[in-house]
Amino acid sequence: MAESVQHPLPYSAQAADIIRSAVLQGRYELGQRLNEVELSTSLGISRSPIREALRKLAEEGLVNLVSGRGAFVASFARQEVSELLELRQALDVLAVRLAAERGTPEDHDRLQVAADDMTSEHQGTDGKPPAPDFHLMIYGAARNGKLREHGRSVHTQLRLARFRSGASSDRVGEAHNEHLAILAALRAHDADTAAACMGEHLAHATTRIMAMFD
């Protein structure tokens, strides 16, 4: 890794961000051991914040800590992915209902940009950094910190499982239209329609993801 930690964030938080990014980008194999000494040398910090970072990533479900052996990149069995998808269904529908009630015009504008940027990113039409996740931005509009915390954990694990399963992006156009339908309901503050649109969107995504594990 070419990155190194910088001030002012705690070293452990910066290390967690760097390692998380590396895991999600596929720089490590599923089940690969994350060597504390190598990470310490690479990031230019002591092993103590590395351990803290790995514990944080374990809490997020991206790393498995094995007593006496160390930290390993998480891998997901079909049943685990199915359970994560069920949990995402419940959390995302709740989040979109709250966002319909609490979201502001500024939230809606940011969601519009995120939806459009995600499409551009998949099509490779620009050189922008990775787009913010549309679903996680809905959690922000829901204004429930605990819900956002749990939703982020589930989405992060599914991102790893989906990316490493070889899931393709050939549903981007359809997903974009579904995002726009959700956004229209949010702008109208119509919680029932927003929840219905989200449920339909997640059902399509679930079918696609689970097919990768058959």
C-alpha positions in Angstrom: 0.0 0.0 0.0 1.3 3.4 -0.9 -0.8 5.3 1.7 0.6 6.4 5.0 -1.3 7.8 8.0 -1.5 11.6 8.5 -2.6 13.9 11.3 -5.0 14.8 12.9 -7.2 11.7 13.0 -6.1 9.0 15.5 -3.7 6.6 13.9 -6.0 3.7 14.5 -8.9 5.4 12.6 -6.6 6.3 9.7 -5.2 2.7 9.6 -8.8 1.3 9.6 -9.7 3.5 6.7 -6.7 2.5 4.7 -7.0 -1.3 5.4 -10.8 -1.2 4.8 -10.2 0.4 1.4 -7.6 -2.2 0.5 -9.9 -5.1 1.5 -12.9 -3.7 -0.4 -10.7 -3.0 -3.5 -9.6 -6.7 -3.6 -5.9 -6.1 -2.6 -6.2 -9.1 -0.3 -7.6 -12.5 -1.0 -10.6 -13.7 0.9 -9.3 -15.5 4.1 -5.9 -13.9 3.7 -4.0 -13.2 6.9 -3.4 -9.5 7.7 0.1 -9.4 9.1 0.4 -6.8 11.9 4.2 -6.4 11.3 3.8 -5.8 7.6 0.9 -3.4 8.1 2.9 -1.5 10.8 5.9 -1.1 8.4 3.7 -0.2 5.4 1.8 2.5 7.3 4.7 3.8 9.3 3.0 3.4 12.7 3.4 1.0 15.7 1.5 -2.2 16.0 -0.8 -1.0 18.8 -3.0 1.2 16.5 -2.9 -1.5 13.9 -4.5 -3.9 16.4 -7.1 -1.3 17.2 -7.8 -0.8 13.5 -8.2 -4.6 13.0 -10.6 -4.8 16.0 -12.7 -2.1 14.4 -12.8 -3.9 11.1 -13.7 -7.1 12.9 -16.7 -5.2 14.4 -17.7 -4.2 10.9 -17.5 -7.8 9.7 -14.7 -7.3 7.2 -12.1 -9.1 9.3 -12.2 -12.2 11.4 -10.0 -12.3 14.5 -8.8 -15.8 15.4 -7.3 -16.3 18.8 -3.6 -17.2 18.6 -3.5 -16.8 14.8 -4.3 -13.2 14.0 -6.6 -11.3 11.7 -8.0 -12.6 8.4 -10.0 -11.0 5.6 -13.6 -12.2 6.0 -15.2 -14.6 3.6 -19.0 -15.2 3.3 -20.9 -18.4 2.8 -24.2 -18.3 0.9 -26.2 -18.5 4.1 -24.4 -15.6 5.6 -25.0 -13.5 2.5 -28.7 -14.4 2.6 -28.9 -13.3 6.2 -27.2 -10.0 5.5 -29.6 -9.4 2.7 -32.6 -10.0 4.9 -31.2 -7.6 7.5 -30.5 -5.0 4.8 -34.1 -5.3 3.7 -35.4 -4.5 7.2 -32.9 -1.6 7.8 -33.2 0.0 4.4 -37.0 0.1 4.4 -37.0 1.6 7.9 -34.3 4.1 6.8 -36.3 5.2 3.7 -39.5 5.6 5.8 -37.7 7.9 8.2 -36.0 9.8 5.4 -39.4 10.4 3.8 -40.5 12.0 7.0 -37.3 13.9 7.9 -35.4 14.5 4.7 -34.8 18.1 3.5 -34.5 19.5 0.0 -30.7 19.6 0.5 -30.8 15.8 1.2 -32.8 15.2 -1.9 -30.4 17.2 -4.0 -27.4 15.2 -2.6 -29.2 12.0 -3.3 -29.8 13.1 -6.9 -26.1 13.8 -7.4 -25.2 10.4 -5.8 -27.6 8.5 -8.0 -26.2 10.1 -11.1 -22.6 9.8 -10.1 -23.0 6.1 -9.3 -24.2 5.6 -12.9 -21.2 7.6 -14.3 -18.8 5.7 -12.1 -20.0 2.3 -13.4 -19.9 3.5 -17.0 -16.4 5.0 -16.6 -17.5 8.3 -18.0 -15.4 10.5 -15.7 -12.4 10.6 -13.5 -14.2 11.4 -10.2 -13.5 9.5 -7.0 -15.9 6.8 -6.0 -19.5 8.1 -5.6 -21.2 8.2 -2.2 -23.5 5.3 -1.7 -27.1 6.2 -2.4 -28.4 3.9 0.2 -26.1 5.1 2.9 -27.0 8.7 2.1 -30.7 7.7 2.8 -29.5 6.7 6.2 -28.1 10.1 6.7 -31.4 11.7 5.7 -33.2 9.4 8.2 -31.3 11.2 11.0 -30.9 8.2 13.2 -27.3 7.6 14.2 -27.8 4.1 15.5 -29.7 3.0 12.5 -27.0 4.5 10.2 -24.3 2.7 12.2 -25.9 -0.7 11.7 -26.8 0.0 8.1 -23.3 1.0 7.3 -22.0 -2.3 8.8 -24.4 -4.4 6.8 -23.8 -2.5 3.5 -20.0 -2.7 3.9 -20.1 -6.5 4.4 -22.4 -6.9 1.4 -20.1 -4.7 -0.7 -17.3 -7.1 0.0 -19.4 -10.2 -0.6 -20.9 -8.8 -3.8 -17.6 -7.5 -5.2 -15.6 -10.7 -4.4 -18.4 -13.0 -5.7 -17.9 -11.5 -9.2 -21.2 -9.7 -9.3 -21.4 -7.6 -12.4 -22.8 -4.1 -13.0 -25.1 -5.0 -15.9 -28.1 -3.9 -13.8 -26.9 -0.3 -13.4 -29.4 1.3 -15.6 -32.3 -0.5 -14.0 -31.0 0.2 -10.5 -30.6 3.9 -11.4 -34.3 4.1 -12.5 -35.3 2.4 -9.2 -33.2 4.9 -7.3 -35.0 7.8 -9.1 -38.4 6.3 -8.1 -37.3 6.1 -4.5 -36.0 9.7 -4.7 -39.3 10.9 -6.2 -41.2 9.4 -3.2 -38.7 11.0 -0.8 -39.2 14.4 -2.4 -43.0 14.0 -2.0 -42.5 12.8 1.6 -44.5 9.7 0.8 -43.2 7.1 3.2 -45.4 4.3 1.9 -44.4 4.7 -1.7 -40.8 5.1 -0.7 -40.9 1.9 1.3 -42.6 0.0 -1.6 -40.1 1.3 -4.1 -37.2 0.4 -1.8 -38.6 -3.1 -1.2 -38.9 -3.7 -5.0 -35.4 -2.4 -5.6 -33.9 -4.6 -2.9 -35.8 -7.7 -4.2 -34.2 -7.3 -7.6 -30.8 -6.8 -6.1 -31.2 -9.8 -3.8 -32.1 -12.0 -6.7 -29.0 -10.9 -8.6 -26.6 -11.2 -5.7 -27.8 -14.7 -4.6 -27.5 -16.0 -8.2 -23.8 -15.4 -7.9 -23.7 -18.0 -5.1 -25.6 -20.7 -6.8 
